[in-house]
Amino acid sequence: MDGMPRSLQEATNRLSDFYQQFDRLFRANGINAGPLQEILAVSEWSGSQISMLAYRSQTIRELGKGAGAAFLMLPDQLTAFDDARGLATMYSQDIMVHGPGDLQARLVHEHADEIAELADNPQAAAAFFAMLSPTVRNALPSLLVATGSKTAKQDLAAFSKALGAALRAPASVPAFERFKNDFLNASTQDAAWNRLALLKGAGAPTSYRIAAVRALALDDFATNSQRTFRPTGPSEAEAYGYPSDTVGMALEVIADDGAAVRDAFTAMGGPQVKLTRTEKMKLFVDYAKRFGGGEKVADALGRALVSGSEATAGTPGKHSPEAATFAFDAIRMTGSFGEKLPVTAQNSMGLIAQSYVHELITGGRFDKAIDRSSGMGRPPGWTDIPGVTPAFYLSPGDTFHFLRTFMGNERATDKFDSAVAQFYHDTMVTTAGLDGKQATQHFDHAATMFGDFAGIEFKAASDVRGQADAIDELVIDMGKNTLALGIDSVPVAGAAIDLTWTVAKTYAVSRLLDGWAESFETRVEKLDAKHVDYVERQRYEMARLLREGGFPATRPPDELISKETGQLKTYDEILKEVKREAAGGDEKKVLREKLTLYERWSDGNQRLDEKMEDAARSTTSTLTKELIDKWS
């Protein structure tokens, strides 16, 4: 191809000479020379192609360096290479080399869309980065900020998008392969930070993310975590909202890729580092607590642990073995810090708790293998409960300590309690149906399990927030969920399920505290939630869950059946009816009349009545109060 411009130039010169010679000859002899214009047009066209061919030849030569004769597979759209080279030249020799100012910032932003469009042609994107000058590509995020641009974050995203497309391409140009290798070798912390910042939004392949974060930060961190990994100058970090150190940036790069997180945490430091994965995780928490600005590192770590655990991507009770093993390590590691875990990681711990609700609920069991240590294997003497499928088995102590990591975060706690509420409802309904078909005690065992867990959760909340605040939170939940149901309306499914668990938790906790009833009732009255009798509520809700699960029983009186759901009315629906029917009169009398209908129906169904009473008593096990301190 290098010879084509020369050959074409020679041919063009010959055609031009031919035209001029015969044009003079024809004119001298009075012959029309018009047909010769076609020869002239060919000459002029070939002349216009010479510079293009020379430019293209140079482009291909640059992109094929190091490939020898192997670089013969060219894309169909060769003009895309030319455009990519033009953009690279413009940024390398024009836009980025002039001093910072409004014009430079405006030019960067004006051409950012063209960079983003390179993602549609991965080979062209690869060509762009391969031909970008080392000075620009090695410090691109910093250079964008240095222009004074107010759109630096948006512009960097365009470059990252193009880079990601090039990295994901199944085959690439040889010069870009050199770029990929060079990219993993940074001589300074500033250079490493810039490369990680460019890679952050690229969506790069997992294998390349792992290689990059290890080479640019984590291998060094694993061998010497006591030193700072913070480059000089916080302006770039502030502009992009990123951590100001390479350790935090490395976490950002892998934070949305669970496989990358798991592999990076396992392999970081190489074979010479003998730390376990849990110990490596702990390095990050210690570093975040010691390092100024470490709240961003802790936030990135939390999100990385969520991804590695597949907490938002997986299904509770059905996690992959790899994700579950990682979550097991993360729960034990973060639990060792309890409420002293950095605040910015707390919400992520709540997400892990929601996803691993099966493991945490079973971790609170005091009825079986109470002396167990946390492990992936099923403890000796363990009895399974249908519908409860933990991937690993936590000790009560590890469960308690992990709960403390996010009990101070009200938002995270509320979302976790909603997850527990759904799990409680589903488990109780499932076990009710099974017990109804055969003489099993699954419903009772489930009630005991959830009662034990309620006690552990309350204990964790009490230690983190204080006992009075923890009690108030239960009361507020009761009032909040009650109000959510609405008078004269179909119960909101989520609110009704949340309230059922709130009632169960309140009932379970009621025996853990001296003077609980008086304290609770006083707070309830302040909320103007009259007739809240958590003991009666729990007995009623147990019967309602049994019937919903299909436990054998006669049809309840029509007055107790909801026309909308066909099931027993919720306790709050009955209270709302009482308030409406009493119309300012004696509400207690009206309530007693309605509950009398329920008690007579329950008494007339001996199996259901005994099951309800046993399960209600199981929920209020005092073992939690007596044993949690010993086994935590």
C-alpha positions as CSV (number, residue, x, y, z in Angstrom):
1,M,0.0,0.0,0.0
2,D,3.0,2.3,0.6
3,G,3.8,2.0,-3.1
4,M,0.3,2.8,-4.3
5,P,0.6,6.7,-3.9
6,R,3.9,6.6,-5.8
7,S,2.5,4.5,-8.6
8,L,-0.6,6.5,-8.8
9,Q,1.4,9.8,-8.9
10,E,3.5,8.4,-11.8
11,A,0.4,7.3,-13.7
12,T,-1.3,10.7,-13.0
13,N,1.8,12.5,-14.4
14,R,1.8,10.4,-17.5
15,L,-1.9,11.1,-18.1
16,S,-1.5,14.8,-17.6
17,D,1.4,14.8,-20.0
18,F,-0.5,12.8,-22.6
19,Y,-3.5,15.2,-22.4
20,Q,-1.3,18.3,-22.8
21,Q,0.6,16.8,-25.7
22,F,-2.4,15.7,-27.7
23,D,-4.5,18.8,-26.8
24,R,-1.8,21.0,-28.4
25,L,-1.6,18.7,-31.4
26,F,-5.3,18.5,-31.9
27,R,-5.8,22.2,-31.6
28,A,-2.9,22.9,-34.1
29,N,-4.6,20.8,-36.7
30,G,-8.1,22.1,-36.0
31,I,-9.4,18.9,-34.4
32,N,-11.9,19.1,-31.6
33,A,-10.1,18.1,-28.3
34,G,-13.3,17.7,-26.2
35,P,-13.0,13.9,-25.9
36,L,-9.7,14.4,-24.3
37,Q,-11.4,16.0,-21.3
38,E,-12.3,12.5,-20.0
39,I,-8.6,11.7,-19.8
40,L,-8.0,15.0,-17.9
41,A,-10.9,14.1,-15.5
42,V,-9.3,10.7,-14.8
43,S,-5.9,12.4,-14.2
44,E,-7.5,15.0,-11.8
45,W,-9.4,12.3,-9.9
46,S,-6.3,10.1,-9.4
47,G,-4.4,13.1,-8.3
48,S,-7.0,13.8,-5.6
49,Q,-6.6,10.3,-4.2
50,I,-2.8,10.5,-3.7
51,S,-2.9,12.4,-0.4
52,M,-5.7,10.2,0.9
53,L,-3.8,7.1,0.1
54,A,-0.7,8.4,1.7
55,Y,-2.6,9.4,4.8
56,R,-4.3,6.0,5.0
57,S,-1.0,4.2,4.4
58,Q,0.5,6.1,7.3
59,T,-2.5,5.4,9.5
60,I,-2.3,1.6,8.8
61,R,1.5,1.7,9.3
62,E,1.0,3.3,12.8
63,L,-1.8,0.9,13.8
64,G,0.1,-2.2,12.6
65,K,3.4,-1.5,14.3
66,G,4.8,-4.7,15.7
67,A,2.4,-7.0,13.8
68,G,4.7,-7.6,10.8
69,A,2.8,-9.1,7.9
70,A,0.0,-10.3,10.2
71,F,-1.9,-7.0,10.0
72,L,-3.9,-7.8,6.9
73,M,-7.5,-8.0,8.2
74,L,-8.8,-4.4,7.7
75,P,-12.3,-3.3,8.5
76,D,-14.7,-2.6,5.7
77,Q,-15.0,1.1,6.6
78,L,-11.4,2.3,6.2
79,T,-12.6,5.9,6.5
80,A,-13.4,5.1,10.2
81,F,-9.7,4.7,10.8
82,D,-9.0,8.0,9.1
83,D,-11.6,9.7,11.3
84,A,-10.2,8.2,14.4
85,R,-6.7,9.3,13.5
86,G,-8.0,12.8,12.8
87,L,-9.7,13.0,16.2
88,A,-6.6,11.7,18.0
89,T,-4.4,14.2,16.2
90,M,-6.8,17.0,17.0
91,Y,-6.8,16.2,20.7
92,S,-3.0,15.4,20.9
93,Q,-1.7,18.3,18.8
94,D,-4.3,21.0,19.1
95,I,-7.0,21.0,21.7
96,M,-5.1,19.5,24.7
97,V,-1.8,21.3,24.1
98,H,-3.0,24.9,24.4
99,G,-3.4,26.6,27.8
100,P,-6.5,26.1,29.8
101,G,-9.4,28.5,29.0
102,D,-13.0,28.7,27.9
103,L,-12.1,28.0,24.3
104,Q,-10.2,24.9,25.1
105,A,-13.0,23.6,27.4
106,R,-15.6,24.4,24.8
107,L,-13.7,22.6,22.0
108,V,-13.3,19.5,24.2
109,H,-17.0,19.4,24.9
110,E,-18.0,20.1,21.3
111,H,-16.1,17.1,20.1
112,A,-17.0,14.8,23.0
113,D,-20.0,13.4,21.1
114,E,-17.7,12.3,18.3
115,I,-15.6,10.4,20.8
116,A,-18.8,8.8,22.3
117,E,-19.9,7.7,18.8
118,L,-16.6,5.8,18.3
119,A,-18.2,3.2,20.6
120,D,-20.4,2.2,17.7
121,N,-17.2,1.1,15.8
122,P,-14.9,-0.7,18.4
123,Q,-12.0,-0.9,15.9
124,A,-12.1,2.8,15.3
125,A,-12.3,3.4,19.0
126,A,-9.2,1.2,19.4
127,A,-7.5,3.2,16.7
128,F,-8.3,6.5,18.4
129,F,-6.7,5.4,21.8
130,A,-3.7,3.8,20.0
131,M,-2.9,7.0,18.2
132,L,-3.6,9.4,21.0
133,S,-0.4,10.9,22.3
134,P,1.0,9.3,25.5
135,T,0.9,12.7,27.3
136,V,-2.8,13.0,26.7
137,R,-4.0,9.5,27.2
138,N,-2.0,9.0,30.4
139,A,-3.5,12.1,32.1
140,L,-6.8,12.6,30.3
141,P,-9.1,13.0,33.4
142,S,-6.7,15.6,34.9
143,L,-6.3,17.4,31.6
144,L,-10.1,17.7,31.2
145,V,-10.3,19.3,34.6
146,A,-7.4,21.6,33.9
147,T,-9.3,23.2,31.1
148,G,-11.6,24.6,33.7
149,S,-14.5,22.8,32.0
150,K,-17.8,22.5,33.9
151,T,-18.6,19.5,31.8
152,A,-15.5,17.5,32.6
153,K,-17.4,14.6,34.1
154,Q,-19.7,14.3,31.1
155,D,-16.8,14.6,28.7
156,L,-14.8,11.9,30.5
157,A,-17.8,9.6,30.3
158,A,-17.6,9.9,26.5
159,F,-13.9,8.9,26.5
160,S,-14.7,6.0,28.9
161,K,-17.5,4.8,26.7
162,A,-15.2,4.6,23.7
163,L,-12.5,2.9,25.6
164,G,-14.9,0.3,26.9
165,A,-16.0,-0.5,23.4
166,A,-12.4,-1.0,22.3
167,L,-11.6,-3.2,25.2
168,R,-14.7,-5.4,24.6
169,A,-14.0,-5.9,20.9
170,P,-13.3,-9.5,20.1
171,A,-10.2,-8.5,18.0
172,S,-8.2,-5.4,18.0
173,V,-5.5,-3.5,16.1
174,P,-1.9,-4.4,17.1
175,A,-1.2,-0.8,18.3
176,F,-4.1,-1.0,20.7
177,E,-2.9,-4.2,22.1
178,R,0.3,-2.4,23.0
179,F,-1.8,0.4,24.5
180,K,-3.6,-2.1,26.7
181,N,-0.4,-3.5,28.0
182,D,1.2,-0.1,28.6
183,F,-2.0,1.1,30.3
184,L,-1.3,-1.4,33.2
185,N,2.0,0.2,34.0
186,A,1.9,3.5,35.7
187,S,5.1,5.2,37.0
188,T,3.3,7.5,39.5
189,Q,0.2,7.5,41.7
190,D,-1.1,10.4,39.6
191,A,-0.8,8.3,36.4
192,A,-2.4,5.3,38.1
193,W,-5.3,7.4,39.4
194,N,-5.9,8.9,35.9
195,R,-6.0,5.5,34.3
196,L,-8.4,4.1,36.8
197,A,-10.6,7.2,36.5
198,L,-10.7,6.7,32.7
199,L,-11.5,3.0,33.2
200,K,-14.2,3.6,35.8
201,G,-17.1,4.2,33.4
202,A,-15.8,2.0,30.6
203,G,-17.6,-1.3,31.4
204,A,-14.4,-3.1,30.6
205,P,-14.3,-6.9,30.5
206,T,-13.9,-8.6,33.9
207,S,-10.4,-10.0,33.1
208,Y,-9.1,-6.5,32.2
209,R,-10.6,-4.8,35.2
210,I,-9.0,-7.3,37.5
211,A,-5.6,-6.9,35.8
212,A,-5.9,-3.1,35.9
213,V,-6.9,-2.7,39.6
214,R,-4.3,-5.2,40.7
215,A,-1.5,-3.7,38.6
216,L,-2.4,0.0,39.3
217,A,-3.2,-0.3,43.0
218,L,-4.3,-3.4,44.8
219,D,-1.2,-5.6,44.6
220,D,0.9,-2.8,46.1
221,F,-1.8,-2.1,48.7
222,A,-1.9,-5.8,49.8
223,T,1.8,-5.7,50.5
224,N,2.0,-2.3,52.2
225,S,-1.4,-1.0,53.3
226,Q,0.0,1.3,55.9
227,R,1.2,4.0,53.5
228,T,-1.0,6.5,51.7
229,F,-2.1,5.9,48.1
230,R,-3.4,9.4,47.6
231,P,-2.0,11.4,44.6
232,T,-1.4,15.0,45.0
233,G,-4.2,17.5,44.3
234,P,-7.8,16.8,45.1
235,S,-9.3,18.9,42.3
236,E,-9.9,16.0,39.9
237,A,-11.5,13.9,42.6
238,E,-13.8,16.7,43.5
239,A,-14.7,17.4,39.9
240,Y,-15.7,13.7,39.2
241,G,-16.9,12.8,42.7
242,Y,-14.4,10.0,42.9
243,P,-12.1,8.9,45.8
244,S,-8.9,10.9,45.8
245,D,-6.7,7.9,46.2
246,T,-5.9,4.9,43.9
247,V,-7.2,2.3,46.4
248,G,-10.7,3.9,46.3
249,M,-10.5,4.3,42.6
250,A,-9.6,0.6,42.1
251,L,-12.7,-0.3,44.1
252,E,-14.8,2.0,42.0
253,V,-13.6,0.3,38.8
254,I,-14.8,-3.2,40.0
255,A,-17.7,-2.1,42.2
256,D,-20.4,-3.1,39.7
257,D,-18.8,-6.4,38.6
258,G,-19.3,-9.2,41.1
259,A,-16.9,-11.6,39.4
260,A,-14.2,-9.0,39.3
261,V,-14.6,-8.1,42.9
262,R,-14.4,-11.8,44.0
263,D,-11.3,-12.5,41.9
264,A,-9.6,-9.3,42.7
265,F,-10.0,-9.7,46.5
266,T,-8.8,-13.3,46.3
267,A,-5.8,-12.7,44.0
268,M,-4.6,-9.2,45.1
269,G,-1.0,-9.2,46.2
270,G,-0.2,-12.4,44.3
271,P,1.0,-15.7,45.9
272,Q,3.5,-13.9,48.1
273,V,0.7,-12.4,50.2
274,K,-0.6,-15.1,52.6
275,L,-3.6,-13.2,53.9
276,T,-7.1,-14.8,53.7
277,R,-9.7,-13.0,51.6
278,T,-11.4,-11.9,54.8
279,E,-8.2,-10.4,56.1
280,K,-7.7,-8.6,52.8
281,M,-11.2,-7.1,53.1
282,K,-10.3,-5.9,56.5
283,L,-7.3,-3.9,55.1
284,F,-9.7,-1.7,53.3
285,V,-11.8,-0.9,56.4
286,D,-8.7,-0.1,58.4
287,Y,-7.4,2.1,55.6
288,A,-10.7,4.0,55.3
289,K,-10.8,4.6,59.0
290,R,-7.2,5.8,59.0
291,F,-7.1,7.8,55.8
292,G,-8.5,11.4,55.5
293,G,-11.3,11.2,52.9
294,G,-11.7,7.5,53.6
295,E,-15.5,7.8,53.6
296,K,-15.4,7.5,49.8
297,V,-13.2,4.4,50.1
298,A,-15.6,2.9,52.6
299,D,-18.6,3.7,50.3
300,A,-16.8,2.1,47.3
301,L,-15.9,-0.9,49.5
302,G,-19.5,-1.4,50.6
303,R,-20.7,-1.3,47.0
304,A,-18.0,-3.8,46.0
305,L,-19.0,-6.2,48.8
306,V,-22.7,-5.9,47.6
307,S,-21.6,-6.8,44.0
308,G,-19.3,-9.6,45.1
309,S,-22.2,-11.0,47.2
310,E,-24.7,-10.6,44.4
311,A,-26.9,-8.9,46.9
312,T,-28.8,-7.0,44.4
313,A,-28.4,-9.4,41.5
314,G,-29.2,-12.7,43.2
315,T,-32.4,-14.1,44.8
316,P,-32.5,-14.6,48.6
317,G,-32.0,-18.3,49.4
318,K,-30.8,-19.1,45.9
319,H,-27.4,-17.4,45.6
320,S,-24.6,-19.0,43.6
321,P,-21.9,-20.8,45.7
322,E,-19.3,-18.2,44.7
323,A,-21.4,-15.3,45.8
324,A,-22.5,-17.0,49.0
325,T,-19.0,-17.8,50.0
326,F,-18.0,-14.2,49.4
327,A,-20.9,-12.9,51.4
328,F,-20.0,-15.2,54.2
329,D,-16.5,-13.6,54.3
330,A,-18.0,-10.1,54.0
331,I,-20.5,-10.6,56.8
332,R,-17.9,-11.9,59.2
333,M,-15.4,-9.2,58.4
334,T,-17.7,-6.3,58.6
335,G,-19.4,-7.7,61.7
336,S,-16.0,-7.6,63.5
337,F,-16.4,-3.8,63.4
338,G,-20.1,-3.6,64.3
339,E,-21.4,-0.1,64.6
340,K,-17.8,1.2,64.2
341,L,-17.9,0.3,60.5
342,P,-17.6,3.6,58.5
343,V,-21.0,5.2,58.1
344,T,-20.8,5.3,54.3
345,A,-20.7,1.5,54.1
346,Q,-23.8,1.0,56.3
347,N,-26.4,1.2,53.6
348,S,-24.5,-1.5,51.6
349,M,-24.6,-3.8,54.7
350,G,-28.3,-3.4,54.8
351,L,-28.5,-4.5,51.1
352,I,-26.5,-7.6,51.9
353,A,-28.7,-8.3,54.9
354,Q,-31.8,-8.1,52.7
355,S,-30.5,-10.5,50.2
356,Y,-29.1,-12.9,52.8
357,V,-32.2,-12.9,55.0
358,H,-32.3,-16.7,55.1
359,E,-28.8,-16.8,56.5
360,L,-29.4,-14.1,59.1
361,I,-32.7,-15.4,60.3
362,T,-31.2,-18.9,60.8
363,G,-28.2,-17.3,62.3
364,G,-30.4,-16.2,65.2
365,R,-31.7,-19.6,66.1
366,F,-31.1,-20.7,69.7
367,D,-33.1,-23.9,69.5
368,K,-30.4,-25.9,67.6
369,A,-26.6,-26.2,67.7
370,I,-26.4,-23.1,69.9
371,D,-22.6,-23.6,70.3
372,R,-22.1,-23.6,66.6
373,S,-19.4,-21.7,64.8
374,S,-20.2,-19.9,61.6
375,G,-19.4,-22.1,58.6
376,M,-20.5,-23.1,55.1
377,G,-21.6,-26.6,56.3
378,R,-24.8,-27.6,58.0
379,P,-24.2,-27.8,61.8
380,P,-24.6,-31.2,63.5
381,G,-28.1,-31.8,65.0
382,W,-29.6,-29.1,62.8
383,T,-33.2,-29.3,61.8
384,D,-34.4,-27.6,58.6
385,I,-37.5,-25.5,58.2
386,P,-39.3,-25.7,54.9
387,G,-38.8,-22.7,52.7
388,V,-35.7,-21.6,54.6
389,T,-32.6,-22.4,52.5
390,P,-29.5,-20.8,53.8
391,A,-26.3,-21.1,51.8
392,F,-24.2,-20.9,55.0
393,Y,-24.9,-21.0,58.7
394,L,-24.0,-18.1,61.0
395,S,-23.5,-18.3,64.8
396,P,-25.8,-16.2,66.9
397,G,-22.7,-14.0,67.8
398,D,-21.7,-13.3,64.1
399,T,-25.4,-12.6,63.3
400,F,-25.7,-10.2,66.2
401,H,-22.4,-8.3,65.3
402,F,-23.3,-8.0,61.6
403,L,-26.7,-6.6,62.5
404,R,-25.0,-3.9,64.5
405,T,-23.2,-2.7,61.3
406,F,-26.4,-1.0,60.0
407,M,-28.8,-0.8,62.9
408,G,-27.8,2.9,63.3
409,N,-29.1,3.6,59.7
410,E,-32.8,3.9,59.9
411,R,-33.3,3.7,56.1
412,A,-31.3,0.5,55.9
413,T,-33.0,-1.0,58.9
414,D,-36.5,-0.2,57.5
415,K,-35.7,-1.9,54.2
416,F,-34.2,-4.9,55.9
417,D,-37.3,-5.3,58.2
418,S,-39.5,-5.2,55.0
419,A,-37.5,-8.1,53.6
420,V,-37.8,-10.0,56.9
421,A,-41.5,-9.3,57.0
422,Q,-42.0,-10.8,53.5
423,F,-39.8,-13.8,54.5
424,Y,-41.8,-14.2,57.7
425,H,-45.1,-14.1,55.9
426,D,-44.0,-16.6,53.2
427,T,-42.4,-19.0,55.7
428,M,-45.3,-19.0,58.1
429,V,-47.9,-19.6,55.3
430,T,-45.8,-22.4,53.8
431,T,-45.3,-24.2,57.1
432,A,-48.9,-23.7,58.0
433,G,-49.9,-25.6,54.9
434,L,-47.5,-28.4,55.5
435,D,-48.5,-28.8,59.1
436,G,-52.1,-28.9,58.1
437,K,-51.5,-31.9,55.9
438,Q,-49.4,-33.9,58.4
439,A,-48.6,-33.9,62.0
440,T,-45.5,-31.8,61.8
441,Q,-44.3,-28.8,63.9
442,H,-42.8,-26.7,61.1
443,F,-45.1,-23.7,61.9
444,D,-44.0,-23.8,65.6
445,H,-40.4,-24.1,64.8
446,A,-40.6,-21.2,62.3
447,A,-42.3,-19.1,65.0
448,T,-39.5,-19.9,67.4
449,M,-36.9,-19.1,64.9
450,F,-38.4,-15.7,64.1
451,G,-38.9,-15.0,67.7
452,D,-35.3,-15.6,68.5
453,F,-34.2,-13.4,65.6
454,A,-36.5,-10.6,66.7
455,G,-34.8,-10.7,70.1
456,I,-31.3,-10.5,68.5
457,E,-32.2,-7.7,66.2
458,F,-33.8,-5.7,69.1
459,K,-30.7,-6.3,71.2
460,A,-28.5,-5.1,68.3
461,A,-30.7,-2.0,67.9
462,S,-30.7,-1.3,71.6
463,D,-26.9,-1.5,71.8
464,V,-26.5,0.9,68.8
465,R,-29.3,3.3,69.3
466,G,-30.2,2.9,73.0
467,Q,-33.1,0.9,74.5
468,A,-35.6,3.8,74.6
469,D,-35.0,4.6,70.9
470,A,-35.3,1.0,69.9
471,I,-38.6,0.7,71.8
472,D,-39.9,3.9,70.2
473,E,-38.9,2.5,66.7
474,L,-41.2,-0.5,67.3
475,V,-44.0,1.8,68.3
476,I,-43.5,4.1,65.4
477,D,-43.5,1.1,63.0
478,M,-46.7,-0.1,64.5
479,G,-48.4,3.2,64.1
480,K,-46.8,3.9,60.6
481,N,-47.9,0.5,59.2
482,T,-51.4,0.8,60.8
483,L,-52.0,4.1,59.2
484,A,-50.8,2.9,55.8
485,L,-53.7,0.4,55.6
486,G,-56.4,3.1,55.4
487,I,-59.9,3.0,56.6
488,D,-62.6,1.4,54.4
489,S,-60.0,0.3,51.8
490,V,-58.4,-2.9,50.7
491,P,-55.3,-3.4,52.9
492,V,-52.1,-2.5,51.1
493,A,-50.3,-5.8,50.7
494,G,-46.8,-4.5,51.6
495,A,-48.1,-2.6,54.6
496,A,-50.1,-5.5,55.9
497,I,-47.2,-7.9,55.6
498,D,-44.8,-5.3,57.3
499,L,-47.3,-4.9,60.1
500,T,-47.6,-8.6,60.7
501,W,-43.9,-8.8,61.3
502,T,-43.9,-5.7,63.4
503,V,-46.6,-7.3,65.6
504,A,-44.6,-10.6,65.8
505,K,-41.4,-8.7,66.6
506,T,-43.1,-6.6,69.2
507,Y,-44.6,-9.6,70.8
508,A,-41.3,-11.5,70.8
509,V,-39.5,-8.6,72.4
510,S,-42.2,-8.0,75.0
511,R,-40.6,-10.4,77.5
512,L,-37.1,-9.2,77.1
513,L,-37.5,-6.0,79.0
514,D,-38.7,-5.3,82.6
515,G,-41.7,-2.9,82.6
516,W,-42.1,-3.4,78.8
517,A,-45.9,-3.4,78.7
518,E,-46.3,-0.2,80.6
519,S,-43.5,1.5,78.7
520,F,-44.9,0.3,75.4
521,E,-48.5,1.3,76.1
522,T,-47.5,4.7,77.2
523,R,-45.7,5.3,73.9
524,V,-48.6,3.9,71.9
525,E,-51.0,6.3,73.6
526,K,-48.8,9.2,72.6
527,L,-49.3,8.1,69.0
528,D,-53.0,8.0,69.5
529,A,-53.1,4.3,68.5
530,K,-55.9,3.1,70.8
531,H,-56.7,-0.5,71.6
532,V,-53.2,-1.8,70.7
533,D,-52.9,-5.1,72.5
534,Y,-49.9,-6.8,71.0
535,V,-50.7,-10.1,72.8
536,E,-54.1,-10.4,71.3
537,R,-52.8,-9.1,68.0
538,Q,-50.2,-11.9,67.8
539,R,-52.6,-14.6,68.6
540,Y,-55.0,-13.3,66.0
541,E,-52.3,-12.9,63.4
542,M,-51.1,-16.5,64.0
543,A,-54.6,-17.8,63.3
544,R,-54.8,-15.6,60.2
545,L,-51.5,-17.0,58.8
546,L,-52.6,-20.5,59.6
547,R,-55.8,-20.1,57.7
548,E,-54.0,-18.3,54.8
549,G,-51.7,-21.3,54.5
550,G,-54.6,-23.7,54.2
551,F,-54.5,-25.2,57.7
552,P,-57.7,-27.2,58.2
553,A,-60.5,-25.3,59.9
554,T,-64.2,-24.4,59.6
555,R,-65.2,-21.3,57.8
556,P,-65.0,-18.2,60.1
557,P,-68.1,-16.1,60.7
558,D,-68.8,-13.8,57.8
559,E,-68.2,-10.8,60.0
560,L,-64.5,-11.8,60.2
561,I,-64.0,-12.5,56.5
562,S,-62.7,-9.7,54.2
563,K,-64.9,-9.4,51.1
564,E,-61.9,-8.2,49.1
565,T,-59.4,-10.9,50.0
566,G,-61.6,-13.8,51.2
567,Q,-59.2,-14.3,54.2
568,L,-59.6,-13.3,57.8
569,K,-59.6,-9.5,58.2
570,T,-56.4,-8.1,59.6
571,Y,-56.5,-7.0,63.2
572,D,-56.2,-3.4,62.1
573,E,-59.2,-3.8,59.8
574,I,-61.2,-4.9,62.8
575,L,-59.9,-1.9,64.8
576,K,-61.0,0.4,62.1
577,E,-64.4,-1.1,61.9
578,V,-64.7,-0.8,65.7
579,K,-63.8,2.9,65.5
580,R,-66.4,3.5,62.8
581,E,-69.2,1.4,64.4
582,A,-68.6,2.8,67.9
583,A,-69.0,6.3,66.5
584,G,-67.4,7.9,69.6
585,G,-69.0,5.3,72.0
586,D,-67.5,2.5,73.9
587,E,-64.9,1.1,71.5
588,K,-63.7,-1.5,73.9
589,K,-67.1,-3.1,74.1
590,V,-67.5,-3.2,70.3
591,L,-64.0,-4.7,70.0
592,R,-64.8,-7.3,72.6
593,E,-67.9,-8.4,70.7
594,K,-65.9,-8.8,67.5
595,L,-63.1,-10.7,69.2
596,T,-65.6,-13.0,70.9
597,L,-66.7,-14.2,67.4
598,Y,-63.0,-14.9,66.6
599,E,-62.4,-16.7,69.9
600,R,-65.4,-18.9,69.6
601,W,-64.4,-19.8,66.0
602,S,-60.8,-20.6,67.1
603,D,-62.0,-22.6,70.1
604,G,-64.2,-24.7,67.8
605,N,-61.2,-25.7,65.7
606,Q,-59.0,-27.5,68.3
607,R,-56.0,-28.3,66.0
608,L,-55.8,-24.7,64.8
609,D,-56.3,-23.3,68.2
610,E,-53.6,-25.4,69.8
611,K,-51.2,-24.6,66.9
612,M,-51.9,-20.9,67.2
613,E,-51.3,-20.9,71.0
614,D,-48.1,-23.0,70.8
615,A,-46.7,-20.9,68.0
616,A,-47.5,-17.6,69.8
617,R,-45.8,-18.8,72.9
618,S,-42.8,-20.0,70.9
619,T,-42.4,-16.5,69.5
620,T,-41.9,-15.1,73.0
621,S,-39.0,-17.3,73.9
622,T,-36.9,-15.7,76.6
623,L,-33.8,-17.6,75.5
624,T,-32.6,-14.6,73.6
625,K,-32.5,-12.4,76.7
626,E,-30.7,-15.0,78.7
627,L,-28.2,-16.3,76.0
628,I,-27.3,-13.5,73.6
629,D,-24.7,-12.0,75.8
630,K,-23.1,-15.3,76.4
631,W,-23.0,-16.4,72.7
632,S,-22.2,-13.0,71.2
